[in-house]
Amino acid sequence: MEDLVSIITPTYNCGRFIAETIESVLKQTYSNWEMIIVDDCSTDNTNEIVNIYAKKDRRIKYHLLSVNSGAAVARTKAMELASGKYIAFLDSDDLWLEDKLNRQLSFMNKNNYAFTCTAYQKIDE
């Protein structure tokens, strides 16, 4: 069985972008992941959009902070909720290519690396 990857996604007022971010994760060729989205008290429609996806796919988990605390606190909370062997960071206004996780994990396993870093693609407003 493939190792679980916990995707850490802090968000704040990213209703314009979050659907595309989630879609880029749903398109991954590597399928054993959980996406933990921690919302830092958004005042836009972020939670409505995320909840639509979370209802359709149990791998998407949504947590709303009770107090606006900043991205670092949201990331830390998401890591506390994570259960994967690996952690991957994806901001709520960024995208992944569909083979990102598969290629990165293959590289890590082949070379016995515990930590790697890759580039990302931003959504163009």
N, CA, C and O atoms as a GROMACS GRO file, in nm:
protein
  500
    1MET      N    1   0.084  -0.120   0.000
    1MET     CA    2   0.000   0.000   0.000
    1MET      C    3   0.088   0.125   0.000
    1MET      O    4   0.193   0.129   0.064
    2GLU      N    5   0.044   0.225  -0.072
    2GLU     CA    6   0.118   0.350  -0.080
    2GLU      C    7   0.110   0.426   0.052
    2GLU      O    8   0.010   0.417   0.124
    3ASP      N    9   0.216   0.501   0.082
    3ASP     CA   10   0.219   0.583   0.203
    3ASP      C   11   0.123   0.701   0.191
    3ASP      O   12   0.110   0.760   0.084
    4LEU      N   13   0.056   0.733   0.301
    4LEU     CA   14  -0.036   0.846   0.304
    4LEU      C   15   0.043   0.977   0.306
    4LEU      O   16   0.139   0.992   0.381
    5VAL      N   17  -0.001   1.072   0.223
    5VAL     CA   18   0.055   1.206   0.221
    5VAL      C   19  -0.050   1.302   0.274
    5VAL      O   20  -0.162   1.305   0.225
    6SER      N   21  -0.013   1.381   0.374
    6SER     CA   22  -0.102   1.484   0.429
    6SER      C   23  -0.066   1.616   0.361
    6SER      O   24   0.045   1.667   0.373
    7ILE      N   25  -0.162   1.671   0.290
    7ILE     CA   26  -0.144   1.798   0.219
    7ILE      C   27  -0.196   1.908   0.311
    7ILE      O   28  -0.314   1.909   0.347
    8ILE      N   29  -0.108   1.999   0.347
    8ILE     CA   30  -0.137   2.106   0.442
    8ILE      C   31  -0.169   2.233   0.364
    8ILE      O   32  -0.085   2.286   0.292
    9THR      N   33  -0.293   2.282   0.380
    9THR     CA   34  -0.336   2.400   0.306
    9THR      C   35  -0.402   2.501   0.399
    9THR      O   36  -0.520   2.487   0.433
   10PRO      N   37  -0.326   2.603   0.441
   10PRO     CA   38  -0.390   2.711   0.516
   10PRO      C   39  -0.464   2.801   0.418
   10PRO      O   40  -0.424   2.815   0.302
   11THR      N   41  -0.572   2.862   0.462
   11THR     CA   42  -0.645   2.951   0.372
   11THR      C   43  -0.703   3.069   0.448
   11THR      O   44  -0.735   3.061   0.567
   12TYR      N   45  -0.716   3.178   0.377
   12TYR     CA   46  -0.783   3.297   0.429
   12TYR      C   47  -0.834   3.377   0.309
   12TYR      O   48  -0.754   3.428   0.230
   13ASN      N   49  -0.964   3.388   0.296
   13ASN     CA   50  -1.028   3.464   0.189
   13ASN      C   51  -0.975   3.428   0.050
   13ASN      O   52  -0.940   3.515  -0.029
   14CYS      N   53  -0.970   3.299   0.022
   14CYS     CA   54  -0.922   3.251  -0.109
   14CYS      C   55  -1.035   3.187  -0.190
   14CYS      O   56  -1.010   3.096  -0.269
   15GLY      N   57  -1.156   3.232  -0.170
   15GLY     CA   58  -1.270   3.179  -0.243
   15GLY      C   59  -1.253   3.185  -0.393
   15GLY      O   60  -1.306   3.100  -0.465
   16ARG      N   61  -1.179   3.283  -0.441
   16ARG     CA   62  -1.157   3.296  -0.587
   16ARG      C   63  -1.064   3.188  -0.640
   16ARG      O   64  -1.068   3.158  -0.760
   17PHE      N   65  -0.980   3.130  -0.555
   17PHE     CA   66  -0.877   3.038  -0.602
   17PHE      C   67  -0.889   2.896  -0.550
   17PHE      O   68  -0.841   2.803  -0.615
   18ILE      N   69  -0.952   2.876  -0.435
   18ILE     CA   70  -0.945   2.748  -0.365
   18ILE      C   71  -0.999   2.630  -0.446
   18ILE      O   72  -0.948   2.519  -0.434
   19ALA      N   73  -1.100   2.653  -0.528
   19ALA     CA   74  -1.153   2.542  -0.610
   19ALA      C   75  -1.047   2.490  -0.706
   19ALA      O   76  -1.031   2.368  -0.720
   20GLU      N   77  -0.974   2.579  -0.771
   20GLU     CA   78  -0.868   2.536  -0.863
   20GLU      C   79  -0.756   2.464  -0.788
   20GLU      O   80  -0.699   2.367  -0.838
   21THR      N   81  -0.726   2.510  -0.668
   21THR     CA   82  -0.623   2.445  -0.586
   21THR      C   83  -0.666   2.304  -0.552
   21THR      O   84  -0.589   2.210  -0.568
   22ILE      N   85  -0.788   2.288  -0.506
   22ILE     CA   86  -0.841   2.156  -0.472
   22ILE      C   87  -0.845   2.067  -0.596
   22ILE      O   88  -0.807   1.950  -0.590
   23GLU      N   89  -0.890   2.121  -0.707
   23GLU     CA   90  -0.895   2.043  -0.832
   23GLU      C   91  -0.757   1.991  -0.871
   23GLU      O   92  -0.744   1.880  -0.922
   24SER      N   93  -0.653   2.071  -0.848
   24SER     CA   94  -0.517   2.025  -0.882
   24SER      C   95  -0.474   1.908  -0.794
   24SER      O   96  -0.394   1.826  -0.837
   25VAL      N   97  -0.527   1.901  -0.673
   25VAL     CA   98  -0.500   1.787  -0.586
   25VAL      C   99  -0.583   1.666  -0.629
   25VAL      O  100  -0.532   1.554  -0.633
   26LEU      N  101  -0.709   1.688  -0.661
   26LEU     CA  102  -0.795   1.578  -0.706
   26LEU      C  103  -0.742   1.511  -0.832
   26LEU      O  104  -0.770   1.394  -0.855
   27LYS      N  105  -0.668   1.583  -0.913
   27LYS     CA  106  -0.614   1.530  -1.038
   27LYS      C  107  -0.482   1.456  -1.020
   27LYS      O  108  -0.426   1.407  -1.118
   28GLN      N  109  -0.432   1.448  -0.898
   28GLN     CA  110  -0.304   1.382  -0.875
   28GLN      C  111  -0.309   1.235  -0.919
   28GLN      O  112  -0.409   1.166  -0.896
   29THR      N  113  -0.202   1.188  -0.982
   29THR     CA  114  -0.192   1.047  -1.020
   29THR      C  115  -0.164   0.961  -0.898
   29THR      O  116  -0.190   0.841  -0.900
   30TYR      N  117  -0.112   1.019  -0.792
   30TYR     CA  118  -0.092   0.952  -0.664
   30TYR      C  119  -0.219   0.977  -0.583
   30TYR      O  120  -0.255   1.092  -0.560
   31SER      N  121  -0.286   0.872  -0.541
   31SER     CA  122  -0.419   0.890  -0.483
   31SER      C  123  -0.428   0.873  -0.332
   31SER      O  124  -0.534   0.901  -0.275
   32ASN      N  125  -0.322   0.828  -0.265
   32ASN     CA  126  -0.330   0.808  -0.121
   32ASN      C  127  -0.287   0.934  -0.046
   32ASN      O  128  -0.175   0.944   0.004
   33TRP      N  129  -0.378   1.029  -0.041
   33TRP     CA  130  -0.350   1.157   0.024
   33TRP      C  131  -0.473   1.199   0.105
   33TRP      O  132  -0.584   1.150   0.085
   34GLU      N  133  -0.448   1.291   0.196
   34GLU     CA  134  -0.554   1.364   0.264
   34GLU      C  135  -0.518   1.512   0.251
   34GLU      O  136  -0.402   1.550   0.265
   35MET      N  137  -0.617   1.593   0.224
   35MET     CA  138  -0.594   1.738   0.212
   35MET      C  139  -0.660   1.804   0.332
   35MET      O  140  -0.782   1.799   0.349
   36ILE      N  141  -0.577   1.865   0.415
   36ILE     CA  142  -0.627   1.929   0.537
   36ILE      C  143  -0.624   2.080   0.514
   36ILE      O  144  -0.517   2.142   0.508
   37ILE      N  145  -0.742   2.136   0.502
   37ILE     CA  146  -0.756   2.280   0.478
   37ILE      C  147  -0.799   2.346   0.608
   37ILE      O  148  -0.905   2.316   0.662
   38VAL      N  149  -0.714   2.436   0.657
   38VAL     CA  150  -0.745   2.508   0.781
   38VAL      C  151  -0.770   2.654   0.745
   38VAL      O  152  -0.683   2.724   0.693
   39ASP      N  153  -0.891   2.697   0.774
   39ASP     CA  154  -0.938   2.831   0.739
   39ASP      C  155  -0.916   2.925   0.857
   39ASP      O  156  -0.962   2.899   0.968
   40ASP      N  157  -0.845   3.033   0.831
   40ASP     CA  158  -0.811   3.132   0.934
   40ASP      C  159  -0.919   3.241   0.941
   40ASP      O  160  -0.888   3.360   0.937
   41CYS      N  161  -1.045   3.198   0.953
   41CYS     CA  162  -1.160   3.288   0.970
   41CYS      C  163  -1.190   3.372   0.846
   41CYS      O  164  -1.207   3.493   0.855
   42SER      N  165  -1.195   3.307   0.731
   42SER     CA  166  -1.228   3.379   0.607
   42SER      C  167  -1.362   3.449   0.619
   42SER      O  168  -1.453   3.401   0.686
   43THR      N  169  -1.372   3.564   0.552
   43THR     CA  170  -1.498   3.639   0.551
   43THR      C  171  -1.564   3.633   0.413
   43THR      O  172  -1.668   3.695   0.392
   44ASP      N  173  -1.505   3.559   0.320
   44ASP     CA  174  -1.564   3.542   0.188
   44ASP      C  175  -1.633   3.405   0.181
   44ASP      O  176  -1.674   3.352   0.284
   45ASN      N  177  -1.646   3.348   0.063
   45ASN     CA  178  -1.717   3.221   0.045
   45ASN      C  179  -1.624   3.099   0.048
   45ASN      O  180  -1.661   2.992  -0.001
   46THR      N  181  -1.504   3.112   0.103
   46THR     CA  182  -1.409   3.001   0.108
   46THR      C  183  -1.470   2.876   0.170
   46THR      O  184  -1.460   2.768   0.113
   47ASN      N  185  -1.534   2.891   0.286
   47ASN     CA  186  -1.586   2.771   0.355
   47ASN      C  187  -1.695   2.702   0.275
   47ASN      O  188  -1.704   2.580   0.278
   48GLU      N  189  -1.779   2.777   0.204
   48GLU     CA  190  -1.884   2.717   0.122
   48GLU      C  191  -1.823   2.631   0.010
   48GLU      O  192  -1.869   2.521  -0.016
   49ILE      N  193  -1.720   2.684  -0.053
   49ILE     CA  194  -1.655   2.612  -0.163
   49ILE      C  195  -1.585   2.487  -0.111
   49ILE      O  196  -1.602   2.379  -0.168
   50VAL      N  197  -1.508   2.501  -0.006
   50VAL     CA  198  -1.436   2.386   0.050
   50VAL      C  199  -1.533   2.278   0.096
   50VAL      O  200  -1.510   2.160   0.072
   51ASN      N  201  -1.640   2.318   0.161
   51ASN     CA  202  -1.737   2.219   0.211
   51ASN      C  203  -1.804   2.140   0.098
   51ASN      O  204  -1.836   2.023   0.117
   52ILE      N  205  -1.824   2.201  -0.016
   52ILE     CA  206  -1.878   2.129  -0.132
   52ILE      C  207  -1.784   2.014  -0.170
   52ILE      O  208  -1.827   1.901  -0.192
   53TYR      N  209  -1.655   2.045  -0.176
   53TYR     CA  210  -1.556   1.942  -0.210
   53TYR      C  211  -1.543   1.838  -0.099
   53TYR      O  212  -1.532   1.718  -0.127
   54ALA      N  213  -1.544   1.881   0.026
   54ALA     CA  214  -1.530   1.789   0.139
   54ALA      C  215  -1.645   1.689   0.145
   54ALA      O  216  -1.626   1.574   0.186
   55LYS      N  217  -1.763   1.731   0.106
   55LYS     CA  218  -1.878   1.640   0.104
   55LYS      C  219  -1.866   1.536  -0.007
   55LYS      O  220  -1.920   1.426   0.005
   56LYS      N  221  -1.797   1.571  -0.115
   56LYS     CA  222  -1.781   1.479  -0.228
   56LYS      C  223  -1.664   1.383  -0.211
   56LYS      O  224  -1.667   1.273  -0.266
   57ASP      N  225  -1.562   1.423  -0.137
   57ASP     CA  226  -1.441   1.342  -0.124
   57ASP      C  227  -1.394   1.345   0.020
   57ASP      O  228  -1.352   1.449   0.070
   58ARG      N  229  -1.400   1.230   0.088
   58ARG     CA  230  -1.366   1.222   0.230
   58ARG      C  231  -1.219   1.250   0.258
   58ARG      O  232  -1.181   1.270   0.373
   59ARG      N  233  -1.134   1.251   0.154
   59ARG     CA  234  -0.992   1.282   0.174
   59ARG      C  235  -0.970   1.430   0.200
   59ARG      O  236  -0.863   1.470   0.248
   60ILE      N  237  -1.069   1.512   0.170
   60ILE     CA  238  -1.060   1.657   0.193
   60ILE      C  239  -1.122   1.687   0.328
   60ILE      O  240  -1.240   1.659   0.353
   61LYS      N  241  -1.042   1.746   0.415
   61LYS     CA  242  -1.086   1.775   0.552
   61LYS      C  243  -1.076   1.926   0.575
   61LYS      O  244  -0.976   1.990   0.542
   62TYR      N  245  -1.182   1.981   0.631
   62TYR     CA  246  -1.190   2.125   0.653
   62TYR      C  247  -1.199   2.156   0.802
   62TYR      O  248  -1.278   2.095   0.875
   63HIS      N  249  -1.118   2.250   0.846
   63HIS     CA  250  -1.120   2.294   0.985
   63HIS      C  251  -1.120   2.447   0.987
   63HIS      O  252  -1.036   2.510   0.922
   64LEU      N  253  -1.213   2.506   1.059
   64LEU     CA  254  -1.223   2.651   1.072
   64LEU      C  255  -1.170   2.693   1.208
   64LEU      O  256  -1.218   2.646   1.312
   65LEU      N  257  -1.069   2.780   1.208
   65LEU     CA  258  -1.016   2.833   1.334
   65LEU      C  259  -1.121   2.924   1.399
   65LEU      O  260  -1.200   2.987   1.328
   66SER      N  261  -1.122   2.931   1.529
   66SER     CA  262  -1.219   3.014   1.600
   66SER      C  263  -1.175   3.161   1.608
   66SER      O  264  -1.257   3.250   1.628
   67VAL      N  265  -1.044   3.185   1.593
   67VAL     CA  266  -0.989   3.320   1.599
   67VAL      C  267  -0.889   3.337   1.486
   67VAL      O  268  -0.807   3.248   1.461
   68ASN      N  269  -0.895   3.450   1.416
   68ASN     CA  270  -0.798   3.479   1.311
   68ASN      C  271  -0.660   3.489   1.373
   68ASN      O  272  -0.637   3.573   1.460
   69SER      N  273  -0.569   3.402   1.329
   69SER     CA  274  -0.439   3.391   1.396
   69SER      C  275  -0.319   3.394   1.302
   69SER      O  276  -0.205   3.394   1.349
   70GLY      N  277  -0.341   3.396   1.172
   70GLY     CA  278  -0.232   3.399   1.077
   70GLY      C  279  -0.201   3.263   1.015
   70GLY      O  280  -0.242   3.159   1.067
   71ALA      N  281  -0.129   3.267   0.904
   71ALA     CA  282  -0.100   3.147   0.826
   71ALA      C  283  -0.017   3.045   0.904
   71ALA      O  284  -0.039   2.924   0.890
   72ALA      N  285   0.077   3.090   0.986
   72ALA     CA  286   0.161   2.997   1.061
   72ALA      C  287   0.078   2.912   1.158
   72ALA      O  288   0.101   2.792   1.171
   73VAL      N  289  -0.017   2.974   1.223
   73VAL     CA  290  -0.104   2.901   1.317
   73VAL      C  291  -0.192   2.804   1.239
   73VAL      O  292  -0.212   2.690   1.283
   74ALA      N  293  -0.244   2.847   1.125
   74ALA     CA  294  -0.327   2.758   1.042
   74ALA      C  295  -0.246   2.638   0.994
   74ALA      O  296  -0.296   2.525   0.996
   75ARG      N  297  -0.123   2.659   0.951
   75ARG     CA  298  -0.036   2.548   0.908
   75ARG      C  299  -0.008   2.452   1.024
   75ARG      O  300  -0.015   2.330   1.009
   76THR      N  301   0.022   2.508   1.140
   76THR     CA  302   0.051   2.426   1.257
   76THR      C  303  -0.070   2.341   1.295
   76THR      O  304  -0.056   2.223   1.326
   77LYS      N  305  -0.188   2.400   1.294
   77LYS     CA  306  -0.310   2.326   1.326
   77LYS      C  307  -0.330   2.214   1.225
   77LYS      O  308  -0.366   2.102   1.264
   78ALA      N  309  -0.308   2.240   1.098
   78ALA     CA  310  -0.324   2.137   0.995
   78ALA      C  311  -0.226   2.023   1.018
   78ALA      O  312  -0.261   1.906   1.000
   79MET      N  313  -0.103   2.055   1.057
   79MET     CA  314  -0.004   1.950   1.085
   79MET      C  315  -0.046   1.866   1.205
   79MET      O  316  -0.022   1.745   1.208
   80GLU      N  317  -0.108   1.930   1.305
   80GLU     CA  318  -0.158   1.856   1.421
   80GLU      C  319  -0.268   1.757   1.380
   80GLU      O  320  -0.281   1.650   1.440
   81LEU      N  321  -0.346   1.792   1.280
   81LEU     CA  322  -0.456   1.708   1.233
   81LEU      C  323  -0.410   1.602   1.133
   81LEU      O  324  -0.486   1.511   1.101
   82ALA      N  325  -0.288   1.613   1.085
   82ALA     CA  326  -0.236   1.524   0.981
   82ALA      C  327  -0.209   1.385   1.034
   82ALA      O  328  -0.170   1.367   1.150
   83SER      N  329  -0.229   1.286   0.948
   83SER     CA  330  -0.200   1.148   0.987
   83SER      C  331  -0.111   1.076   0.885
   83SER      O  332  -0.090   0.956   0.896
   84GLY      N  333  -0.059   1.149   0.788
   84GLY     CA  334   0.024   1.087   0.685
   84GLY      C  335   0.167   1.064   0.726
   84GLY      O  336   0.217   1.124   0.821
   85LYS      N  337   0.234   0.976   0.652
   85LYS     CA  338   0.378   0.954   0.671
   85LYS      C  339   0.455   1.076   0.621
   85LYS      O  340   0.558   1.114   0.677
   86TYR      N  341   0.403   1.136   0.515
   86TYR     CA  342   0.466   1.255   0.455
   86TYR      C  343   0.374   1.374   0.468
   86TYR      O  344   0.252   1.359   0.474
   87ILE      N  345   0.433   1.493   0.474
   87ILE     CA  346   0.359   1.619   0.475
   87ILE      C  347   0.401   1.699   0.352
   87ILE      O  348   0.520   1.712   0.323
   88ALA      N  349   0.303   1.751   0.283
   88ALA     CA  350   0.328   1.837   0.165
   88ALA      C  351   0.252   1.967   0.186
   88ALA      O  352   0.136   1.967   0.229
   89PHE      N  353   0.317   2.078   0.156
   89PHE     CA  354   0.255   2.208   0.174
   89PHE      C  355   0.204   2.262   0.041
   89PHE      O  356   0.275   2.260  -0.060
   90LEU      N  357   0.081   2.309   0.041
   90LEU     CA  358   0.020   2.368  -0.078
   90LEU      C  359  -0.065   2.485  -0.033
   90LEU      O  360  -0.166   2.467   0.036
   91ASP      N  361  -0.025   2.605  -0.071
   91ASP     CA  362  -0.103   2.723  -0.035
   91ASP      C  363  -0.233   2.725  -0.114
   91ASP      O  364  -0.242   2.664  -0.221
   92SER      N  365  -0.332   2.794  -0.062
   92SER     CA  366  -0.467   2.790  -0.120
   92SER      C  367  -0.482   2.870  -0.248
   92SER      O  368  -0.591   2.874  -0.306
   93ASP      N  369  -0.375   2.934  -0.293
   93ASP     CA  370  -0.379   3.002  -0.422
   93ASP      C  371  -0.272   2.947  -0.516
   93ASP      O  372  -0.229   3.016  -0.609
   94ASP      N  373  -0.230   2.824  -0.492
   94ASP     CA  374  -0.129   2.759  -0.576
   94ASP      C  375  -0.186   2.632  -0.638
   94ASP      O  376  -0.289   2.581  -0.594
   95LEU      N  377  -0.117   2.582  -0.740
   95LEU     CA  378  -0.159   2.462  -0.813
   95LEU      C  379  -0.046   2.362  -0.819
   95LEU      O  380   0.072   2.399  -0.813
   96TRP      N  381  -0.080   2.235  -0.830
   96TRP     CA  382   0.018   2.130  -0.856
   96TRP      C  383  -0.008   2.069  -0.992
   96TRP      O  384  -0.123   2.057  -1.034
   97LEU      N  385   0.099   2.030  -1.060
   97LEU     CA  386   0.085   1.950  -1.181
   97LEU      C  387   0.036   1.812  -1.138
   97LEU      O  388   0.064   1.768  -1.026
   98GLU      N  389  -0.035   1.743  -1.226
   98GLU     CA  390  -0.103   1.620  -1.186
   98GLU      C  391  -0.011   1.506  -1.141
   98GLU      O  392  -0.056   1.415  -1.072
   99ASP      N  393   0.114   1.509  -1.180
   99ASP     CA  394   0.205   1.402  -1.138
   99ASP      C  395   0.305   1.446  -1.031
   99ASP      O  396   0.404   1.378  -1.006
  100LYS      N  397   0.279   1.559  -0.968
  100LYS     CA  398   0.371   1.615  -0.868
  100LYS      C  399   0.400   1.516  -0.755
  100LYS      O  400   0.516   1.485  -0.728
  101LEU      N  401   0.296   1.468  -0.688
  101LEU     CA  402   0.318   1.378  -0.575
  101LEU      C  403   0.382   1.247  -0.618
  101LEU      O  404   0.475   1.198  -0.552
  102ASN      N  405   0.335   1.190  -0.726
  102ASN     CA  406   0.390   1.064  -0.774
  102ASN      C  407   0.539   1.076  -0.805
  102ASN      O  408   0.618   0.992  -0.762
  103ARG      N  409   0.576   1.178  -0.878
  103ARG     CA  410   0.717   1.197  -0.913
  103ARG      C  411   0.802   1.227  -0.790
  103ARG      O  412   0.913   1.174  -0.776
  104GLN      N  413   0.752   1.311  -0.702
  104GLN     CA  414   0.830   1.349  -0.584
  104GLN      C  415   0.850   1.228  -0.491
  104GLN      O  416   0.961   1.205  -0.444
  105LEU      N  417   0.745   1.153  -0.466
  105LEU     CA  418   0.758   1.037  -0.377
  105LEU      C  419   0.845   0.928  -0.439
  105LEU      O  420   0.922   0.863  -0.368
  106SER      N  421   0.835   0.908  -0.569
  106SER     CA  422   0.922   0.811  -0.636
  106SER      C  423   1.068   0.851  -0.620
  106SER      O  424   1.153   0.767  -0.590
  107PHE      N  425   1.096   0.979  -0.640
  107PHE     CA  426   1.232   1.031  -0.624
  107PHE      C  427   1.281   1.012  -0.481
  107PHE      O  428   1.395   0.971  -0.458
  108MET      N  429   1.195   1.044  -0.386
  108MET     CA  430   1.233   1.032  -0.245
  108MET      C  431   1.262   0.887  -0.207
  108MET      O  432   1.362   0.857  -0.142
  109ASN      N  433   1.174   0.797  -0.249
  109ASN     CA  434   1.193   0.655  -0.217
  109ASN      C  435   1.316   0.597  -0.286
  109ASN      O  436   1.390   0.520  -0.225
  110LYS      N  437   1.338   0.634  -0.410
  110LYS     CA  438   1.454   0.584  -0.485
  110LYS      C  439   1.585   0.627  -0.420
  110LYS      O  440   1.682   0.551  -0.418
  111ASN      N  441   1.587   0.748  -0.366
  111ASN     CA  442   1.710   0.804  -0.309
  111ASN      C  443   1.714   0.801  -0.156
  111ASN      O  444   1.809   0.849  -0.095
  112ASN      N  445   1.611   0.741  -0.097
  112ASN     CA  446   1.603   0.731   0.049
  112ASN      C  447   1.610   0.868   0.118
  112ASN      O  448   1.681   0.887   0.216
  113TYR      N  449   1.533   0.964   0.063
  113TYR     CA  450   1.526   1.098   0.121
  113TYR      C  451   1.403   1.110   0.210
  113TYR      O  452   1.296   1.059   0.175
  114ALA      N  453   1.418   1.175   0.322
  114ALA     CA  454   1.305   1.200   0.412
  114ALA      C  455   1.241   1.336   0.385
  114ALA      O  456   1.128   1.361   0.426
  115PHE      N  457   1.314   1.424   0.315
  115PHE     CA  458   1.266   1.560   0.292
  115PHE      C  459   1.312   1.606   0.155
  115PHE      O  460   1.428   1.588   0.119
  116THR      N  461   1.221   1.663   0.078
  116THR     CA  462   1.256   1.726  -0.049
  116THR      C  463   1.172   1.853  -0.067
  116THR      O  464   1.076   1.876   0.006
  117CYS      N  465   1.211   1.931  -0.162
  117CYS     CA  466   1.142   2.057  -0.192
  117CYS      C  467   1.124   2.067  -0.342
  117CYS      O  468   1.213   2.028  -0.418
  118THR      N  469   1.012   2.119  -0.386
  118THR     CA  470   0.986   2.133  -0.529
  118THR      C  471   0.931   2.272  -0.559
  118THR      O  472   0.899   2.350  -0.468
  119ALA      N  473   0.921   2.302  -0.686
  119ALA     CA  474   0.861   2.427  -0.731
  119ALA      C  475   0.708   2.414  -0.729
  119ALA      O  476   0.655   2.305  -0.707
  120TYR      N  477   0.640   2.523  -0.751
  120TYR     CA  478   0.495   2.524  -0.755
  120TYR      C  479   0.449   2.620  -0.864
  120TYR      O  480   0.529   2.695  -0.920
  121GLN      N  481   0.321   2.615  -0.893
  121GLN     CA  482   0.263   2.701  -0.997
  121GLN      C  483   0.152   2.783  -0.934
  121GLN      O  484   0.059   2.728  -0.875
  122LYS      N  485   0.162   2.915  -0.945
  122LYS     CA  486   0.059   3.003  -0.889
  122LYS      C  487  -0.057   3.020  -0.987
  122LYS      O  488  -0.039   3.015  -1.109
  123ILE      N  489  -0.174   3.039  -0.931
  123ILE     CA  490  -0.289   3.071  -1.013
  123ILE      C  491  -0.275   3.215  -1.060
  123ILE      O  492  -0.246   3.304  -0.980
  124ASP      N  493  -0.294   3.239  -1.187
  124ASP     CA  494  -0.281   3.372  -1.243
  124ASP      C  495  -0.415   3.444  -1.234
  124ASP      O  496  -0.513   3.402  -1.296
  125GLU      N  497  -0.419   3.552  -1.156
  125GLU     CA  498  -0.543   3.626  -1.141
  125GLU      C  499  -0.593   3.677  -1.274
  125GLU      O  500  -0.697   3.742  -1.281
   0.00000   0.00000   0.00000
